[in-house]
Amino acid sequence: MLDPLSENSTNFLLVAKRKTLFDDKSTQIQELIYVIKHDISELNNDISNLQQFVKQQKSSRGKGNKEVDEHSDNVVVLLQSKLANTSMGFKDVLEIRTQVTSLARILG
Protein backbone atom coordinates (compact mmCIF):
# COMPACT_ATOMS: atom_id res chain seq x y z
CA MET A 1 0.00 0.00 0.00
CA LEU A 2 2.79 2.46 0.83
CA ASP A 3 5.26 1.19 -1.80
CA PRO A 4 4.19 3.47 -4.69
CA LEU A 5 4.22 6.42 -2.31
CA SER A 6 7.71 5.51 -1.12
CA GLU A 7 8.93 5.20 -4.70
CA ASN A 8 7.48 8.60 -5.63
CA SER A 9 8.96 10.16 -2.49
CA THR A 10 12.39 8.74 -3.34
CA ASN A 11 12.17 10.08 -6.90
CA PHE A 12 11.12 13.46 -5.55
CA LEU A 13 14.03 13.48 -3.09
CA LEU A 14 16.52 12.80 -5.89
CA VAL A 15 15.10 15.55 -8.10
CA ALA A 16 14.71 18.05 -5.25
CA LYS A 17 18.31 17.69 -4.07
CA ARG A 18 19.78 18.82 -7.37
CA LYS A 19 22.14 21.66 -6.68
CA THR A 20 21.57 24.03 -9.58
CA LEU A 21 18.63 25.65 -11.25
CA PHE A 22 20.10 24.51 -14.58
CA ASP A 23 19.27 20.92 -13.56
CA ASP A 24 15.89 22.02 -12.25
CA LYS A 25 13.02 20.05 -13.69
CA SER A 26 10.17 22.12 -12.29
CA THR A 27 7.47 20.35 -14.26
CA GLN A 28 8.67 16.95 -13.11
CA ILE A 29 8.91 18.20 -9.53
CA GLN A 30 5.43 19.71 -9.57
CA GLU A 31 3.99 16.50 -11.00
CA LEU A 32 5.69 14.42 -8.32
CA ILE A 33 4.49 16.79 -5.59
CA TYR A 34 0.93 16.50 -6.89
CA VAL A 35 1.08 12.70 -7.13
CA ILE A 36 2.60 12.32 -3.67
CA LYS A 37 0.08 14.67 -2.04
CA HIS A 38 -2.73 12.79 -3.77
CA ASP A 39 -1.31 9.42 -2.67
CA ILE A 40 -0.99 10.63 0.94
CA SER A 41 -4.58 11.87 0.89
CA GLU A 42 -5.88 8.61 -0.60
CA LEU A 43 -3.96 6.52 1.92
CA ASN A 44 -5.24 8.67 4.76
CA ASN A 45 -8.80 8.11 3.55
CA ASP A 46 -8.18 4.37 3.17
CA ILE A 47 -6.81 4.12 6.71
CA SER A 48 -9.76 6.11 8.03
CA ASN A 49 -12.14 3.73 6.25
CA LEU A 50 -10.25 0.76 7.68
CA GLN A 51 -10.51 2.25 11.16
CA GLN A 52 -14.29 2.63 10.76
CA PHE A 53 -14.52 -0.96 9.49
CA VAL A 54 -12.56 -2.22 12.50
CA LYS A 55 -14.90 -0.33 14.85
CA GLN A 56 -17.94 -1.80 13.13
CA GLN A 57 -16.50 -5.30 13.34
CA LYS A 58 -15.81 -4.84 17.06
CA SER A 59 -19.33 -3.72 17.78
CA SER A 60 -20.88 -6.55 15.75
CA ARG A 61 -18.68 -9.21 17.41
CA GLY A 62 -19.08 -7.93 20.93
CA LYS A 63 -16.36 -8.66 23.46
CA GLY A 64 -15.80 -12.28 22.50
CA ASN A 65 -12.62 -11.90 20.46
CA LYS A 66 -10.21 -9.61 22.27
CA GLU A 67 -7.10 -10.83 20.40
CA VAL A 68 -8.61 -10.12 16.98
CA ASP A 69 -9.73 -6.67 18.10
CA GLU A 70 -6.31 -5.88 19.53
CA HIS A 71 -4.57 -7.08 16.36
CA SER A 72 -6.88 -5.01 14.16
CA ASP A 73 -6.27 -1.92 16.27
CA ASN A 74 -2.50 -2.51 16.09
CA VAL A 75 -2.62 -2.79 12.30
CA VAL A 76 -4.49 0.51 12.03
CA VAL A 77 -2.05 2.25 14.39
CA LEU A 78 0.92 0.83 12.46
CA LEU A 79 -0.46 2.07 9.14
CA GLN A 80 -1.19 5.50 10.62
CA SER A 81 2.36 5.66 11.97
CA LYS A 82 3.94 4.65 8.67
CA LEU A 83 1.87 7.20 6.79
CA ALA A 84 2.74 9.91 9.32
CA ASN A 85 6.46 9.11 8.97
CA THR A 86 6.22 9.15 5.20
CA SER A 87 4.32 12.46 5.29
CA MET A 88 6.97 14.01 7.55
CA GLY A 89 9.72 12.77 5.23
CA PHE A 90 7.91 14.35 2.30
CA LYS A 91 7.59 17.62 4.21
CA ASP A 92 11.33 17.52 4.94
CA VAL A 93 12.11 17.01 1.26
CA LEU A 94 9.86 19.94 0.32
CA GLU A 95 11.79 22.10 2.76
CA ILE A 96 15.12 20.94 1.27
CA ARG A 97 13.79 21.76 -2.18
CA THR A 98 12.84 25.27 -1.06
CA GLN A 99 16.27 25.81 0.50
CA VAL A 100 18.13 24.56 -2.58
CA THR A 101 16.05 26.74 -4.87
CA SER A 102 16.52 29.82 -2.68
CA LEU A 103 20.26 29.25 -2.38
CA ALA A 104 20.63 28.69 -6.12
CA ARG A 105 18.80 31.96 -6.83
CA ILE A 106 20.99 33.85 -4.37
CA LEU A 107 24.19 32.38 -5.80
CA GLY A 108 23.02 32.36 -9.39
N, C-alpha and C positions, 0 to 999 in steps of 0.2 A: 504494500500500500504506500509506503513512504519512499520506495526505491526511485520512481520517476522524479519525485521532488528532490531527492538527494542528488540525482544526476544533473538536474537543471541547476541546482544550487552550486554544484561543483563547476559546471560550465560557466556560470555567472561569475564565480570567484576568479576563475582564470582570466576571463575577459576584463573584469573590473580592476584587476591588479596590474594591468598594463601600465607602463610608466609614462608614456607620452601620448599626447593628443593625436599625433600622427597615426598611431596604432589604434586609436579610438574607433570602435565600431558601435556608434550610438544606436543605430537601428537594431542591431543584434542585442545590445544590452537592454534596450527598452522592451523588446519582444520577450527576452528572458525574464525581466522583472514582471511583466504582465502575466506570463505563464506561471511563474513561481507564486505570485500573489493569488492567482486563481486557484492553483493547486492547494495552497495553504487554506484558503477559504473552503474549498470543496472537502478537504480532509477534516476540517473543523466541523463542518455540517455533518459529515459521515460519523464522526465520533459522537457528536451530540445525539444523532439518531440512534446509534448503538447504545448510548447511555439510557435513552428513553426505553429502548427495547429491553435492556437488562432490568430496568425498574418494573416494567410491565410483567416480565417473566417472574420476577420475585413475588410480586403481588398475586399472580395467578397460582404460583406453587405454594405459597404460604411459607411457613418456617421449617418445612421438612427437609430441605436440602442446603444446609448451611455452607458446605464445602463448594458446591456449584456456585452459589451466590457470591462467596468470597473470591473465587477464581474469576468470575465474570467482572466483579468490581476491580480486581487487580489488573485485568486486561485493559479495561477502560482507562484506568489511571496510568498504566504504562504507555498506552497510545497517546494520551494527553501530554504526558511528559516528553515523549519523543517529538511530538509535533511542536511543543513549546521550545525545546532545544533547537530544533531545525529552524523555527521562526526567529529565534534570537541570533542564530548563526547568519541567517539571511540579513537581518537588521545590521549586524556587524559588517557584513560585506558591503551593504549599501553605504554605510558610513565610510569604509575604506575607499569606495568608489568616489564619494564626494570629496574626500581629502586628496586623492590622487588627481582628480580633475582640477580642484582649486590650486594645488601646488603646480601643476603643469601650466595653468594659465598665468600664475604669478611668474614662473620661471621662463615661460615661453615668450 
